[in-house]
Amino acid sequence: MDLSQAKQKDEKDPLSKFRNHFYHPKKELYFDGNSLGKLPLKAQEILHNSIQTQWGDGLIRSWNEHWLELPKRVASKYAQLINVENDEVCIGESTSVRLYQILHSLLNSGSFPKHLKTDILNFPSDLYIMEGLEKEFNILPLKVVSYPNEIEADIDKLKKDIKENPGIICLSLVSYKSSFLYPMQQLNQWATKHDSIIVWDLSHAIGAVDIDLKETETKIALGCSYKYMNGGPGSPAFLYIEKALQPKLFNPIQGWFGHQKPFDFSKNYIPAEGIDRFASGTPSILSMAAMEAGVDLVLEAEIKTIREKSTLQSELFLKAVEHKLTPLEYAIESPLEKDRRGSHVTLSHPFSWQICQALVAGSEFHPKIIPDFRPPHFIRFGITPLYTKYEAIWILVDALKTIVETKAYLNFSKEKTIVT
Ligand SMILES: Cc1ncc(COP(=O)(O)O)c(C=O)c1O
């Protein structure tokens, strides 16, 4: 692909109009939507109204007029996106807290062997939560299945482990480092057959991969809304629990918002019916209001179209990397097959960290380009079809090439900063 072909692709792109729905800082290219999505213009408008009119003028009246209905309205939009019923999804808290709640309730339910399992590709926060629960419940040590590399899971090994030690398993549908995409339905069926359940963390998948939780026979899933869903920094997580399991599961954080009748202010806790019992405290209204703009855009664009463009753009990027960058010591750290990859592409290089800094700094040869870095040497490039242009991918490849050819990366320190 050359620059003019890239521009032609942008002209024909059915999603091109969605770029105009986001705020774009001048003169920089953003490839970190897999970490924090861009600001939808509508979110600015919603926040202004929520602050000025609802909080400022409406004050306490806004609970009845606007805010009490908000969590359910946003939940129904997430439900539509993942093809489940409205009363199977709730919104609130962070992914880490949601994971704690659901694993705790599963361990208490008696429905599955009390054994926690994950794998080495999962996000560290998920591992920490499970380690804590292992101590709290005084159960067998958490099993972390490992593989020969950090790129892909060995599905046969994982299945063997589930069969030998059934229990409660947590996996990230798209792995945060390499973008490996698990065969969801196959694993769900295997887990069910072997007296186990998989809790899917969809943080790196939702809004980029078309996920049908019914078709894949998923029982529990959760994830954050601030990546491809463009919900805003720290926007609330979503939690899905299939209807049949709901009566067996109870929220370990028994707050008033999960009470059957919170505004009766009775002395004893009576859990609300169904998924409503997984609420704990007062919802974060401003964050939740802003996140609605993000899910509305994904629904309007349609997830199948988003996935198609993500696949096309990733393939073009990978092809260009193979031709132009692997001779310069870049290596591809994501699966090559489209059905086994999410929407970010990971590369490495002996000077990954310094290259990352050179991209972010920009130069006379290229604009500022924002990817992110994950230790020990991964540079991740998020493809976000609602606003990533084909032209941007062309400029990115050219910049990666120039930085190595001119040794521009040597101008940057080997020392790591905190947030990258
Ligand atoms: C896969 C995955 N799980 C969990 C988390 C933690 O999410 P939170 O900070 O909302 O608890 C993240 C954060 O990036 C993530 O990528």
The ligand as an ORCA input file, in Angstrom:
! r2SCAN-3c Opt
* xyz 0 1
  C      -7.937     -7.048     30.491
  C      -8.077     -6.081     31.620
  N      -8.677     -6.482     32.749
  C      -8.815     -5.662     33.798
  C      -8.349     -4.368     33.759
  C      -8.511     -3.495     34.950
  O      -9.587     -2.654     34.775
  P     -10.020     -1.621     35.930
  O      -8.905     -0.655     36.059
  O     -11.283     -1.022     35.391
  O     -10.239     -2.385     37.165
  C      -7.736     -3.892     32.593
  C      -7.233     -2.518     32.521
  O      -6.674     -2.062     31.579
  C      -7.597     -4.774     31.495
  O      -6.994     -4.390     30.384
*
